[in-house]
Amino acid sequence: MANIKSAKKRIKVINKKNAINKANRTVLKNALKKFDAAVEAGNKEEATKLFSATESTIRKSVTRGIVHKNAAGRKVARLAKKLKAMA
């Protein structure tokens, strides 16, 4: 355990940021799972709605620093490919 006041504060700040990042990653994973479930079920209408919501979530995660910009682009492209394959 830290003895210095600034080190104690950094521990508190880091724990808070870790909790926020974990929550954001969970939101992203849940959005991806919902989209995949809609695609697996063959529900094109729902998948189309979820695609835009999932894409938005991915783009926001880039802004928040959860996912790298190129990784986000790759994820969105793969989702679009899955959606297009349903047609």
NORSULKA-V343929 format. One record per pair of residues at least 6 apart in sequence whose C-alpha atoms are under 7 Angstrom apart, sorted by the first residue. I is the first residue (numbers start at 0). J is the second residue. D is the distance in whole Angstrom. If there is no record, write none. Layout:
# NORSULKA-V343929
i=I j=J d=D
i=I j=J d=D
This chain:
# NORSULKA-V343929
i=1 j=7 d=6
i=20 j=65 d=7
i=24 j=65 d=7
i=27 j=56 d=6
i=27 j=57 d=7
i=30 j=53 d=5
i=31 j=53 d=6
i=34 j=46 d=6
i=34 j=49 d=6
i=34 j=50 d=7
i=37 j=45 d=6
i=37 j=46 d=5
i=38 j=46 d=6
i=43 j=85 d=7
i=54 j=75 d=6
i=57 j=71 d=6
i=58 j=71 d=7
i=60 j=66 d=6
i=61 j=67 d=6
i=61 j=68 d=6
i=61 j=71 d=7
